[in-house]
Amino acid sequence: MKTMLSGIKPSGQLHLGSYIGAIKQFVTYQEDYHMFVFIANLHCITLPITPAELTDNLRDCLAFYLACGLDPERSTIFLQTDVKEHAQLGFILSCQTYLGELNRMTQYKDKAQGKNRNDVLTAGFYTYPTLMAADILLYNADYVPVGDDQKQHVELTRDIAERVNKRFGQIFSVPEPVITKVGARIMALDNPAKKMSKSEHNTKGTIFLKDEPAAIRKKVMSAVTDMVNKVSYDPVNQPGISNLLTIYAALEGITPQEAEAKFSSLQYGAFKSAVADRIIEEFAPIQARYREIVGSGDLDRILAKGAEKARPIAAGTLKTIQKAIGLDIF
Ligand code: TYM
């Protein structure tokens, strides 16, 4: 059985994009792969966050993994800091990565455009991709399911793995990104030119997994559309409508074109209402399970079990690379 690994950095609340682009995929793939899903808590501190917010987000992320259907009996679910090898391999890999490569990461470039960047952005933020490479390579993952925005980081991981293998012998599997065909980039409802994101201050554009039905409906009904007045899938000319079609299609497991065929005769208001209904229907059982799980005493036990399964594998890989590069004496 091939190995698959992915994670989420819960630096804010999880949203519809995290669900469609990531968690929903993890749940499907756990049937057919040796699945590792972790919570990237170290990645969360690469940008400022308060301790209380961080702790809440970590607990929520785990509770939503479970509420969405990740099964701790089937998948290895763990917290990044519970396996110390992530940080250790992250440092080693940062010594195998060139500044030019990190400079080319779009996530870094976007943030590095801001004023006072040298006094705001941290070294941890800069080396974020090498820690992500460590997350993946420690488990010799064959596949990494991610949304579109993380593809570049997985490609850098491949380059690092190939470089290390060439220099020091066959150590790492070279992972492949797995990007869902429908919904790899869910856009903000209030600005379909921007990705839906958890760090967004303007919450009108983001549907959070925790949103009440009324809030979901309100956000969808006020989603930015266009003057064409025809429901059609045309991301260039009708990005808002196309985003809503993509959301519907991803939840329904159909193509955006099939969704278009279903709604092409409707006015925008009726179409939006159908999309809101579909999201509310999808989230209702997840939110009910989330409420049960988050208050239960099971979360600690699940993380402990996941870390127990992950640690020996991570330790084995770290040992191998330490030996190969000459860090170990015995
Ligand atoms: P993060 O936490 O930003 O996002 C988690 C996953 O959700 C996907 N995603 C989206 N997909 C579609 N539409 C959107 N609007 C949307 N927003 C987010 C992301 O592409 C991602 O797959 N660096 C990673 C976390 C990480 C990781 C890893 C992932 C750390 N180590 C190792 C995979 C393997 C991140 O910040 O994702």
Residues whose N, C-alpha, C, O or C-beta is under 5 A from the ligand:
A	BS01	TYM	L5 S6 G7 I8 K9 P10 G17 S18 G21 A22 A40 H43 M132 D135 I136 P145 V146 G147 D148 D149 Q150 G183 A184 R185 I186 K195 M196
